């Protein structure tokens, strides 16, 4: 089953990401809320992949069990987007109260989506190519797709609009990798959830692989320490994320 194999590889890559951020958190001398939420982002991303893989493996490909696994996967999608929204809110300086209000509203949308999928319960379709068409309610699928896409594009737009001119090479590389990674995740979301054919599913996997690789690689770029004559607030998202 091609989709299950591809999700399994992604689960392995994501597990590596979870380990990377776990050790970053352990290494930090003080609590870093941004890195903590990125760790949660990767943990929920791993939960998403496992929710699609394990029901297939344990049920022997029973379509009803796989459909329930997809419903759980959607919950993980909203959780991981919530974690990343908290990263964005932190960088943008939102108050804790405002951030929690937005997240509570966002998770109420998640509840609506899951209830809609249960009400209009649909079985996935296994294509001859080996790809799985999850065949979710179209309205629920588009809400889920837009949730991931909009969250990713907020990061991309804000990062590009506030791109500082005085970054060193390592910081520029980190910023570029982050932007490419989040852009890829966003496009993957739009392609994957409302997918109704082979091409959309294929492109979704291409972009989610790109997103996982580039986003993780950004945090493996070593931080270059250099003497600065002036300290200012124009260090960009890459500097904020590396604190």
C-alpha positions as CSV (number, residue, x, y, z in Angstrom):
1,X,0.0,0.0,0.0
2,X,1.8,3.1,-1.3
3,X,0.2,5.7,0.9
4,X,1.0,3.6,4.1
5,X,4.6,3.2,3.0
6,X,5.0,6.9,2.4
7,X,3.3,7.8,5.7
8,X,5.6,5.3,7.5
9,X,8.7,7.0,6.0
10,X,7.3,10.4,7.1
11,X,6.7,9.0,10.6
12,X,10.3,8.0,10.8
13,X,11.5,11.4,9.6
14,X,9.1,13.1,12.0
15,X,10.4,10.9,14.9
16,X,13.8,12.3,14.1
17,X,12.4,15.8,14.4
18,X,10.8,15.0,17.7
19,X,14.1,13.7,19.0
20,X,15.9,16.8,17.7
21,X,13.6,19.2,19.5
22,X,13.5,17.1,22.6
23,X,17.3,17.4,22.9
24,X,17.1,21.1,22.1
25,X,14.7,21.6,25.0
26,X,16.8,19.4,27.3
27,X,19.9,21.4,26.3
28,X,18.3,24.8,27.0
29,X,19.3,26.5,30.2
30,X,15.8,28.1,30.6
31,X,12.3,27.3,29.4
32,X,11.7,28.3,25.8
33,X,8.0,28.4,25.0
34,X,8.7,28.7,21.2
35,X,10.8,25.5,21.1
36,X,8.3,23.8,23.4
37,X,5.5,24.5,20.9
38,X,7.6,23.3,18.0
39,X,8.3,20.1,19.9
40,X,4.5,19.7,20.3
41,X,4.1,20.5,16.6
42,X,6.3,17.6,15.7
43,X,4.8,15.3,18.3
44,X,1.3,16.0,16.9
45,X,2.6,15.5,13.3
46,X,3.9,12.1,14.4
47,X,0.5,11.4,15.9
48,X,-1.1,12.4,12.6
49,X,0.9,9.9,10.6
50,X,0.5,7.1,13.1
51,X,-3.3,7.7,13.0
52,X,-3.3,6.9,9.3
53,X,-0.8,4.0,9.5
54,X,-1.8,1.9,12.6
55,X,-5.5,1.4,11.8
56,X,-4.6,0.0,8.4
57,X,-1.9,-2.3,9.9
58,X,-4.0,-3.6,12.9
59,X,-7.2,-4.0,11.0
60,X,-5.7,-5.6,7.9
61,X,-7.0,-2.8,5.7
62,X,-10.6,-2.6,7.0
63,X,-12.0,0.6,5.5
64,X,-14.2,1.5,8.4
65,X,-11.4,1.3,10.9
66,X,-9.2,3.4,8.5
67,X,-12.0,6.0,8.3
68,X,-12.0,6.3,12.1
69,X,-8.2,6.6,12.0
70,X,-8.6,9.5,9.5
71,X,-11.0,11.3,11.9
72,X,-8.3,11.0,14.7
73,X,-5.7,12.2,12.2
74,X,-7.7,15.4,11.6
75,X,-7.7,16.1,15.3
76,X,-3.9,15.8,15.3
77,X,-3.8,18.2,12.3
78,X,-5.7,20.9,14.3
79,X,-3.6,20.2,17.4
80,X,-0.3,20.7,15.4
81,X,-1.6,23.8,13.7
82,X,-2.6,25.1,17.2
83,X,0.9,24.5,18.4
84,X,2.4,26.4,15.5
85,X,-0.1,29.2,15.9
86,X,1.2,29.6,19.5
87,X,4.7,30.0,18.0
88,X,3.5,32.7,15.7
89,X,1.6,34.4,18.5
90,X,4.7,34.4,20.7
91,X,6.8,35.9,18.0
92,X,4.2,38.5,17.1
93,X,3.8,39.5,20.8
94,X,0.2,38.4,21.4
95,X,-0.9,38.3,25.0
96,X,-1.5,34.9,26.6
97,X,-5.2,35.7,27.0
98,X,-5.6,36.6,23.3
99,X,-3.6,33.6,22.2
100,X,-5.7,31.2,24.3
101,X,-9.0,32.7,23.0
102,X,-7.9,32.2,19.4
103,X,-6.8,28.7,20.1
104,X,-10.1,27.8,21.9
105,X,-12.1,29.1,18.9
106,X,-9.8,27.2,16.5
107,X,-10.3,23.9,18.4
108,X,-14.1,24.5,18.4
109,X,-13.7,24.4,14.6
110,X,-11.9,21.1,14.9
111,X,-14.8,19.7,16.9
112,X,-17.3,20.9,14.2
113,X,-15.2,19.3,11.5
114,X,-14.9,15.9,13.3
115,X,-18.7,15.9,14.1
116,X,-19.4,16.7,10.5
117,X,-17.2,13.8,9.4
118,X,-18.9,11.4,11.8
119,X,-22.4,12.6,10.7
120,X,-21.4,12.2,7.0
121,X,-19.3,9.1,7.6
122,X,-17.5,8.0,4.5
123,X,-15.2,5.2,3.7
124,X,-11.8,5.7,2.1
125,X,-11.1,4.5,-1.4
126,X,-7.9,2.6,-2.3
127,X,-6.8,3.5,-5.8
128,X,-5.2,1.0,-8.1
129,X,-1.9,3.0,-7.7
130,X,-1.8,2.1,-4.0
131,X,-2.7,5.7,-2.9
132,X,-5.5,6.1,-0.4
133,X,-8.2,8.6,-1.2
134,X,-9.7,9.5,2.2
135,X,-12.9,10.6,0.7
136,X,-13.9,12.9,3.6
137,X,-16.9,15.2,3.6
138,X,-15.9,18.0,1.2
139,X,-16.8,20.9,3.5
140,X,-14.9,19.3,6.4
141,X,-11.9,18.6,4.1
142,X,-11.7,22.2,2.9
143,X,-11.9,23.6,6.4
144,X,-9.1,21.3,7.5
145,X,-7.1,22.2,4.4
146,X,-7.5,25.9,4.9
147,X,-6.6,25.7,8.6
148,X,-3.2,24.2,7.7
149,X,-2.7,26.5,4.7
150,X,-3.6,29.8,6.4
151,X,-1.4,29.1,9.4
152,X,1.6,28.3,7.2
153,X,1.1,31.3,5.0
154,X,0.9,33.7,8.0
155,X,4.4,32.6,8.9
156,X,5.6,32.9,5.3
157,X,4.1,36.4,4.7
158,X,5.2,37.9,8.0
159,X,8.7,36.4,7.6
160,X,9.1,37.9,4.1
161,X,7.6,41.3,5.0
162,X,10.0,41.6,8.0
163,X,13.1,40.1,6.3
164,X,16.1,41.8,7.9
165,X,19.0,42.9,5.8
166,X,21.8,42.3,8.3
167,X,21.6,38.5,8.8
168,X,24.7,36.4,8.5
169,X,24.8,33.4,6.2
170,X,23.6,30.9,8.8
171,X,20.6,33.0,9.8
172,X,19.7,33.6,6.1
173,X,19.9,29.9,5.4
174,X,17.7,29.1,8.5
175,X,15.1,31.7,7.4
176,X,15.0,30.4,3.8
177,X,14.6,26.8,5.0
178,X,11.8,27.8,7.4
179,X,9.9,29.7,4.7
180,X,10.3,26.9,2.1
181,X,9.3,24.3,4.7
182,X,6.2,26.1,5.9
183,X,5.2,27.0,2.3
184,X,5.4,23.3,1.4
185,X,3.4,22.2,4.4
186,X,0.7,24.8,3.5
187,X,0.5,23.6,-0.2
188,X,0.4,20.0,1.0
189,X,-2.6,20.7,3.2
190,X,-4.5,22.3,0.3
191,X,-3.7,19.3,-1.9
192,X,-4.2,16.5,0.5
193,X,-7.5,16.9,2.4
194,X,-9.8,17.8,-0.5
195,X,-8.0,15.4,-2.8
196,X,-10.3,13.6,-5.3
197,X,-7.7,12.1,-7.6
198,X,-4.2,10.6,-8.1
199,X,-2.5,13.8,-9.1
200,X,-3.6,15.7,-6.0
201,X,-2.5,12.9,-3.7
202,X,0.9,12.6,-5.4
203,X,1.5,16.4,-5.1
204,X,0.4,16.4,-1.5
205,X,3.1,13.8,-0.7
206,X,5.7,15.7,-2.7
207,X,5.0,18.8,-0.7
208,X,4.7,17.2,2.7
209,X,8.1,15.5,2.2
210,X,9.6,18.8,1.2
211,X,8.0,20.5,4.2
212,X,9.3,17.9,6.7
213,X,12.8,17.9,5.3
214,X,13.3,21.7,4.9
215,X,11.6,22.6,8.2
216,X,13.7,20.1,10.2
217,X,16.9,21.1,8.3
218,X,16.4,24.7,9.4
219,X,16.9,23.8,13.0
220,X,20.0,21.8,12.2
221,X,21.8,24.8,10.8
222,X,24.4,25.8,13.5
223,X,24.0,29.2,15.1
224,X,26.9,31.4,14.1
225,X,28.0,33.6,17.0
226,X,29.4,36.9,16.0
227,X,30.1,40.2,17.6
228,X,27.5,42.8,16.7
229,X,28.1,46.6,17.0
230,X,24.4,47.3,17.4
231,X,21.6,45.1,18.9
232,X,18.2,45.7,17.4
233,X,14.9,44.0,17.0
234,X,15.3,43.1,13.3
235,X,16.7,39.6,13.7
236,X,13.8,37.9,11.9
237,X,11.9,34.7,12.7
238,X,15.0,32.6,12.4
239,X,16.7,34.4,15.3
240,X,13.5,34.2,17.4
241,X,13.2,30.5,16.8
242,X,16.8,29.8,17.8
243,X,16.7,31.6,21.2
